[in-house]
């Protein structure tokens, strides 16, 4: 890979999630979040969360591989169970860092920091997928199309799913209650992530239709998250 190709790859991987992160942060009109914890959440998602999720996925893959003699079924289980579990567990831990935790004083904050952490994760994931596309020696046009699809659907999905767990974390931190209360939000985030992966991994209605459904689902999910941020920001209600 030439330096120019590497630069293009990095830009395609990180620029869209960064723009989305600014968009999510600016959804809040009153008492917008400081840039330092926002950037920290993004970096957490892009580094620590990715590494931790990869390690956890490898451990779970090895542990469960013997239980799935059919490789296609095992591959589907990775997409709709293992990956959502590992990734939605590691991304929102950004909210447990000291810098971010002390900024959680409004209910919409959890949505914002969770979404930003998810976007950081998707940026590094885009980079890894983009490099794998490069190794396949596909045409530049095909590369652009694949990266554009990832920069839209996958980025918005990661932001939306992790925002849900982030909201749960924020509520427990603000109310000083047990982290057990985060579990329903974590399961919901897993469900959102798993459904998106299912649409792409098991195209019941054909690949093009399933892709459009997955992209549409990610748009609906991020619309819900931003709507909740605006409502909570305006009314202060839960």
N, C-alpha and C positions, 0 to 999 in steps of 0.2 A: 504494500500500500504506500503510495507516494504521500509526501507531506500535504499536498493539495487535497488529495482524496481523504486523508485523515481529518483535515480541517473541515471539509464539507460534511463528513460523517458526524463530527462533534457538533457542528452547527445544527444539522437536522435533528440530532438526538436531544440537545439541551435547549435550543432556542424556543420551540413551541411550549414545552412544559414551563419554562421560565416566564413566558408571556401569560400562560394560564394562571400561574401563581400570582402574578401581579393583578390579574383580572379577579381572581378569587379574593385576594386581600382587599381590593378596592370595592368589593361588593358591599362591604360594611361602610356606612356613611358617617356614623358617629364613633368617635374614639377608635379610629383605625389602628390596627396592630403595628407595633414598631418593626422596623426592617430587620433589626438584629435577630430576634427570635424567629421571624419568618424565614430568613436566610438559613438559620440554624436548622429549622425543621426540614427545609429543602435538602440541605446537605446531609442531614441524618438519613433521610429517605434514599438519597443517592449513594450513600457509602455504607454505613453501619447496617442499615436495614437490609440492603441488598446482600451483603456478606452473610449476615445472620440467617436470612431466608434461604440462601443457597445451601449453607451448611445443614440447616434443619430439613430442607427438602431432600438432600442426599441421604441423611440419616433415615428419614421416613421411607424414601424409595427403596433403600437397601433392606429395611426392616419388613416391608410389605411385599417386596417383589416375589417372594416364594409363595405368597397367598394368591397370586394371579398368574396362573399358567398361560392364560391367553394374553398375549402382549398388547393387543388392541384395547382390551378391557383395562389393562394396567395403565396404558397411556391415557385413556379417558379418565381413570380415577385420579391420575396425577393432575390433570387439567381442572377437574371439578371438585376435588377434595384436598389433595396435598398442597398444591400451589396456593389456593385461596387461604388455607389454614396458616401456612408458613408466612406468607406475605402480609396477610392482614393482622398477624400477631406481632410482626417486627416493625412495620411502618409506624403505627401510632404511638410506639414507645418514645417517639420524639417529644411527646407531651409530658413525659415523666422527667425530662431533663430540667435542671434547675432554672435555666434561662427562660424556657418556655412556660414551665409550670407557674412561675410567679406572675405571668401575664394573663393567666386564665381567671379573669374576674367577671366575664360576661358569658352567657350560655352559647352565643354564636361563635365565641373564640375557638371552641373545640372543633367545630365544623371547619373553620379556616385553617388552623394548624394541622389538622388531620389531612385535609385536602392537599395542602402544600407538601406535606411529607410524602403523600402518595404521588405527587407530581415529581418530586425528586427521585423517587424509586423508578418511575416510568422513564425518566431521562436516561438513567444508567441502563435500564432494560432496553431502551431504544438503541443505545450505543452497542450493546451486545448483539442484539438482533441485526442491527445494521452491519456490523462486522461479519456476521454469519452470511448475510446477503452478499457481501463483497466476495467472500470465499467461494460462493456459488457461481461467480463470474457471470452474473446477470447483466443485462443492458442497463445503461444509466437511466433510461426512461422507466424501466421496471423498478429499479432501485428507488427512484423518486416516488413512484406510486405506492410501493410497499411502505416506505418511511412516512409518507403522508397519511396513509391509513392508520399506521401505528400512532402517529403524532396526534391523531384525532380521536379514534375510538379508544385505544388502550390508555392514553393519557387521561381522558375524561373519566374512564372507568376507575382507574386507580385513585383519582382524586375523589370521586363520589363515594366509593366503598370505604376508603380510610377516613373520610369525613364523618361517616356514621359512627365508627368506633371512637373517633376524636371527640365527637359530641358526648358520647357516654363517659369518656375519661373526664372531659371538662365538667360534666355534671357532678361526678363523684368528688372531684377536687374542690369545686366551689362549695358543695354541701358537706364536704369532709365525711363522706360515707364510705362504706366498704367497696373495694374494687370489684367485688363479686357482681355488683350492679352494672358493671361494664359488659358482662357476658352477653346479655340479649342484643346489645348493639354490635358486639363482635360477631355474633352468629348472623345477624342481619347483613353485616358487611361481607362475611363469607358467602352468604347466599347470593348477594348481588354480584360478587366476583365470579362465583361458580356458574351462575346463569349466563353471564357474558361468555365465559370460557366454553360452556356447553354449546351455545349457539355456533361458535366458531369450530369446535371440535367434532360436533355431531350434527352436520347440516341436514336436518330432517326435510327441509323444503328446497334443497339444492344449495350449493355454495354461494352464488350471488345473493339469493334471497336471505340466507342466514347471515351473511355479512351485513346486508342492509339492516336486518333486524337488530344485530349486535350494535351497529353504529347508532341506530335509532334509540336503542335502550340506553346507551351511554349518554346521549343527549337528554333524554328524559331524566336520568339519574342526576346529572349535574344541574339541570334546571330545578329539580326539587331541592338540592342542597343550597343553591343560591337563593331560592325563594325563602327557605327557612332562615338563612342568614339575614335577609332583608327584614323578615317579620320580627325576628328576635331583636334585631338592631333597633327597629322602630318602636316596638312595644315593650321589650324587656321581659316578655312572657315566655314560658316554656311550652 
